[in-house]
Amino acid sequence: MIEITGLTAVSDEKCILDNIDIHIKKGDFAVIFSPETETGHTLIHCIMGYNRDYKGSVKVNCDMRDVRYIPDDILWDEYSTAGEYMLMVAGASGNYDIKMQEMLCGKFNVHMDEKLLEITFEDNKLVQIIAALCSNPQLLILNMPQNF
């Protein structure tokens, strides 16, 4: 599913990634920890295609429409609700599981009318994770999950 070979990335003359090899097969669960935040961000951005300024090879062997990425921050307007966010993700997904969403929201006490910027950071991340799981992604990338 993810094949990274010889990945080297430099920023401001500082080597961020140095000859990284990673091979993750479909069905694998992988956790990648890095000593510096910049290293993890750079790796994820190379995988997601946001950063193409590197040497080596990065291949993601699935349709990028089936990839869900949950960043380490939250960027919503002050009026967006959990329900509106989930509706946006459902609209972008061809196979969104609304029954799973209802079950997970009930289990974790997520209220669809809550404004995302008025709930805790952790609950905001929970809304994003529920929406991502309900879209049945081939690949789910969580940036800095230890902060959730």
C-alpha positions in Angstrom: 0.0 0.0 0.0 2.8 2.4 0.9 6.3 2.0 -0.6 9.0 4.5 0.3 12.5 4.0 -0.9 15.5 6.2 -0.3 13.4 9.2 0.7 15.5 12.2 1.5 14.1 15.7 2.1 15.9 18.9 2.9 14.5 22.2 4.2 16.6 25.3 4.6 19.7 23.2 4.1 18.7 21.0 7.0 18.2 17.3 6.3 14.7 16.4 7.5 14.5 12.8 6.1 17.7 10.9 5.3 17.4 7.9 3.0 14.1 6.5 4.6 12.7 3.1 3.5 9.2 2.2 4.6 7.0 -0.6 3.2 3.5 -1.0 4.6 1.2 -3.6 3.1 -2.6 -3.5 2.9 -4.0 -4.5 6.2 -0.9 -3.5 8.2 -1.2 -1.1 11.1 1.9 1.1 11.4 2.9 3.7 13.9 5.7 6.0 13.0 7.3 8.1 15.7 9.9 10.8 15.0 12.1 12.7 17.4 11.1 16.0 15.9 7.7 17.3 14.7 9.1 18.5 11.5 10.2 15.0 10.5 6.8 13.5 10.9 5.1 16.4 9.1 7.5 16.1 6.2 7.0 12.4 5.9 3.2 12.7 5.9 3.3 15.5 3.4 5.5 13.4 1.1 3.0 10.5 1.4 0.0 12.7 0.8 1.6 14.5 -2.1 1.7 17.9 -0.5 5.5 17.9 -0.7 7.1 16.8 -3.9 10.5 18.4 -3.2 12.4 15.3 -2.3 14.7 12.6 -3.6 13.7 8.9 -3.7 10.4 7.2 -4.3 7.1 7.5 -2.6 4.2 5.3 -3.9 0.8 5.0 -2.4 -0.9 2.1 -4.1 -4.6 3.1 -3.7 -6.9 5.8 -5.0 -6.1 9.0 -3.1 -9.8 9.6 -2.8 -9.8 6.6 -0.4 -7.2 8.2 1.9 -8.2 10.1 5.0 -5.8 12.5 6.7 -6.4 13.9 10.1 -4.0 16.8 10.8 -2.6 17.7 14.3 -4.6 20.9 14.4 -8.1 22.1 13.8 -9.1 24.6 11.2 -12.8 25.3 11.1 -14.9 28.4 10.9 -16.6 29.4 14.1 -20.1 28.2 13.0 -19.3 24.7 11.7 -21.0 21.9 13.6 -20.0 18.3 14.0 -23.0 17.3 11.8 -21.9 19.7 9.0 -18.4 18.4 9.1 -19.6 14.8 8.9 -21.9 15.7 6.1 -19.0 17.3 4.2 -16.9 14.1 4.6 -19.9 11.9 3.6 -20.4 14.0 0.4 -16.8 13.4 -0.5 -17.0 9.6 0.1 -18.6 7.2 -2.2 -19.3 4.6 0.6 -20.0 6.6 3.8 -21.6 4.4 6.5 -24.2 6.5 8.2 -25.3 3.7 10.6 -21.7 3.4 11.8 -21.6 7.2 12.3 -24.8 7.0 14.4 -23.5 4.2 16.5 -20.1 5.8 17.1 -21.6 9.2 17.9 -24.0 7.6 20.3 -21.2 5.5 21.9 -18.9 8.5 22.3 -21.7 11.0 23.1 -21.0 13.2 20.1 -23.8 15.7 19.5 -24.2 16.7 15.8 -25.3 20.3 16.6 -22.2 21.1 18.6 -20.0 23.8 17.1 -16.5 22.4 16.5 -14.8 25.4 17.9 -16.8 25.3 21.1 -15.9 21.7 22.0 -12.6 20.4 23.4 -9.7 19.7 21.2 -10.0 16.0 22.0 -13.7 15.9 21.1 -13.0 17.8 17.9 -10.4 15.1 16.9 -13.0 12.4 17.8 -15.5 14.0 15.3 -12.8 13.9 12.6 -11.8 10.3 13.5 -15.5 9.1 13.4 -16.1 10.8 10.0 -12.9 9.3 8.7 -13.7 5.8 9.8 -17.3 6.0 8.5 -15.9 6.8 5.0 -14.3 3.4 4.9 -10.8 4.6 3.9 -8.2 2.4 2.3 -5.6 4.4 4.2 -6.0 6.5 7.4 -3.2 8.8 8.5 -3.4 10.5 11.9 -0.8 13.2 12.4 0.4 13.5 16.0 -2.2 11.1 17.5 -0.5 11.3 20.9 -2.0 14.8 21.1 -5.5 13.6 20.7 
